[in-house]
Every structure is written in C-alpha cells, then in structure tokens.
Amino acid sequence: MARLLTSARGLAYVQPVGVTTRKRRSDDAGEYEYVDGPTFAELRRRHCLFIEGRYGEASYGVTYVGIERIRRAGKSPVLTVTPVAGLAGLNTTEWLVVWLDATDEVLNDRLAAEGRLDEPELKRRCRDRAVAARYPHFIDTSGQIEESFSALLGLIGRPGARG
C-alpha cells in the first residue's frame, strides 16, 4: 500500500528510508539503512529517532532528519510501523493512523509462500491485533489491492494531492 501511495500520479507522498537491525532480505528495495544494535542504540540515546519499534528480534526506526527532508520538499511522509509504535508515536491530530490487515486465511497463505508461517509469527499477529483494535481507522486488505487502495484514498481525503 505504501508503494502504491508513494507512486500514485498526482500525489505527493514519500516513504522515508528507515533504519533497522534486521538482516537484509532479497525483496528489499532501498526501504532501510541496515545498522547493528549498538548503532541503533546510539541513535536512540541521541534522540535521533522520530519513531521506533521492535518487530520480532529486530529494531526499526525513522529519523527526524528523514521526516524533515520530506516535509521541506513539500511532501507528506508515509510511515509503515508496528501497531504499538503507531499508537505510541503517531496517535495525534497531525497524523492519520490507519491499521491495514487481512484475514487470517489470507495472511497465512502469504506467510506460508514466504516460508515465514510459524508459531512466533502467529503469536505476534495476536498481540498486534489486540493493540490495533484501538486504532481509529481500519482497512481490510484481504481482497483486491485496488479496492483497499481506493478505501485508503477515500479515508485520507487525498492530502498531498497536487493539482
């Protein structure tokens, strides 16, 4: 969804490059700067992280510098974060916080195809959904991606649109 939003013609959304301690995957496309644990801890200690969270064993974050670079360019940042990070750091009037999720059947099929369907992943999903139940907005991504994207555009009222 973030890729659709940032590549949609006539919109001015950009996804900042995040920092993470996780290992690079074959499907990564420049979304992250990869750092080790001590470097991430130093970013946290120096209060350089606009938002941060953990997913599994890895830490993720977005720097203040990354957000400000996007805003100075006259665009709107799009952040993909964990449910806990979204509520903790973004649940303000300045940010629209939306939970995107699919049914268990759809998620299980996706994760199985990636070889990532395991007990820790299922437990994490339960924890995420318990937190996400407090989100003010929800979009089901089980169906066609175009339908979900249209629902998202309707929800955001097209801020970042360029005439």
PyMOL commands that set and color helices and strands:
alter all, ss='L'
color gray80, all
select helices_A, chain A and resi 2-7+37-45+64-72+83-90+104-113+119-132+145-156
alter helices_A, ss='H'
color red, helices_A
select strands_A, chain A and resi 13-14+18-20+32-34+49-55+58-63+76-77+98-101+137-140
alter strands_A, ss='S'
color yellow, strands_A
deselect
rebuild
show_as cartoon
